[in-house]
Amino acid sequence: MGELSYQDLLALFGIGGAHPGGIALTEAVLAGERLKKTTRVLDVGCGTGQTAAFLARTYGCQVTAVDLHPLMRQKAQERFAKEKLPVKLLKGDANKLPFPSGRFDLVLVESVTVFTDLAKSLKEYARVLRPGGILLDLEMTAERPLSAKELQELQGVYGTKQVPTEAEWIGRLQKAGLRDVLAVKGGTVASALPDAESGEGVWPEFNPSEGIDPGIYKIWERHQQVTESFKHRLGYRVYRAKKGTKSSS
Ligand SMILES: C[S@@+](CC[C@H](N)C(=O)[O-])C[C@H]1O[C@@H](n2cnc3c(N)ncnc32)[C@H](O)[C@@H]1O
């Protein structure tokens, strides 16, 4: 591995539910959708596959999952094999999804788009959805526009070029051709952090690799510092949007 990134940290520690609110928020959001055995779902940037496994196990949906990181895919594949879940896992880039247009009823994205080229990835989500299909995208959201200095600090840790506000995310989703765009759930990072003292809250899952490069702890420390100092300036939102049908668009 060359220089380690935040994505490497998540992969090496095997962090599942690597988004504010974790799997509990995912479950609550999905409970609001009409999911059936025939529903074709794409989990973009599936990480260790916690959500994809939940969808296959709980709803029996036809789940496809993609991620760019080979170690994430390896850990996801191990999970699906262990649980004997028929999730189709592929190497895939959110900026250029390896699927034909109109392939999915639901595209689910959790804490991924902010790391991508927004102009490309959002259009890709819209492209692979069938007319009338739904996008659910949970993303880091600035509580107010961030200064260039603040963005630089975040970029140094996460490699993100931008952290849009809620209004900016909604505008971007609309520009990608999606309709009925709403932020359906969310809050500040502070509101979603588990309490280290009492242990209360939603904790992520860990599946660490053996012999982790100690260099990774530096990234962990910087992530912890930034989380603490930005916890009121940064938040998360679940954006829900629809691909228009020909007659409605
Ligand atoms: C913060 S983690 C979230 C993982 C998972 N969705 C979850 O909530 O636990 C971000 C994930 O997005 C993946 N990722 C980053 N950029 C990507 C891209 N352009 N295409 C596909 N996956 C990407 C990373 O490898 C990582 O698994």
The ligand as a Tripos MOL2 file, in Angstrom:
@<TRIPOS>MOLECULE
LIG
   27    29     1     0     0
SMALL
NO_CHARGES

@<TRIPOS>ATOM
      1 C1        -17.3890    6.0350    4.7300 C.3       1 LIG1
      2 S1        -17.3230    4.4990    3.9060 S.3       1 LIG1
      3 C2        -19.0060    3.9890    3.9270 C.3       1 LIG1
      4 C3        -19.1670    2.5160    3.6870 C.3       1 LIG1
      5 C4        -20.5930    1.9890    3.8010 C.3       1 LIG1
      6 N1        -21.4800    2.6170    2.8480 N.3       1 LIG1
      7 C5        -21.0880    2.1950    5.2120 C.2       1 LIG1
      8 O1        -21.9300    3.0660    5.4230 O.co2     1 LIG1
      9 O2        -20.6020    1.4990    6.0970 O.co2     1 LIG1
     10 C6        -17.0680    4.9900    2.2140 C.3       1 LIG1
     11 C7        -16.9930    3.8180    1.2540 C.3       1 LIG1
     12 O3        -17.0650    4.3170   -0.0740 O.3       1 LIG1
     13 C8        -16.1140    3.6480   -0.8680 C.3       1 LIG1
     14 N2        -15.8040    4.5510   -1.9940 N.ar      1 LIG1
     15 C9        -15.1520    5.7400   -1.9560 C.ar      1 LIG1
     16 N3        -15.1290    6.3050   -3.1740 N.ar      1 LIG1
     17 C10       -15.8010    5.4570   -3.9980 C.ar      1 LIG1
     18 C11       -16.1230    5.4770   -5.3860 C.ar      1 LIG1
     19 N4        -15.7510    6.4810   -6.1770 N.pl3     1 LIG1
     20 N5        -16.8250    4.4480   -5.8890 N.ar      1 LIG1
     21 C12       -17.2100    3.4050   -5.1030 C.ar      1 LIG1
     22 N6        -16.9210    3.3180   -3.7920 N.ar      1 LIG1
     23 C13       -16.2280    4.3340   -3.2460 C.ar      1 LIG1
     24 C14       -14.9580    3.3720    0.0620 C.3       1 LIG1
     25 O4        -14.1110    2.3480   -0.3940 O.3       1 LIG1
     26 C15       -15.6990    3.0080    1.3470 C.3       1 LIG1
     27 O5        -16.0020    1.6500    1.3970 O.3       1 LIG1
@<TRIPOS>BOND
     1     1     2 1
     2     2     3 1
     3     2    10 1
     4     3     4 1
     5     4     5 1
     6     5     6 1
     7     5     7 1
     8     7     8 2
     9     7     9 1
    10    10    11 1
    11    11    12 1
    12    11    26 1
    13    12    13 1
    14    13    14 1
    15    13    24 1
    16    14    15 ar
    17    14    23 ar
    18    15    16 ar
    19    16    17 ar
    20    17    18 ar
    21    17    23 ar
    22    18    19 1
    23    18    20 ar
    24    20    21 ar
    25    21    22 ar
    26    22    23 ar
    27    24    25 1
    28    24    26 1
    29    26    27 1
@<TRIPOS>SUBSTRUCTURE
     1 LIG1         1 GROUP 0 **** ****
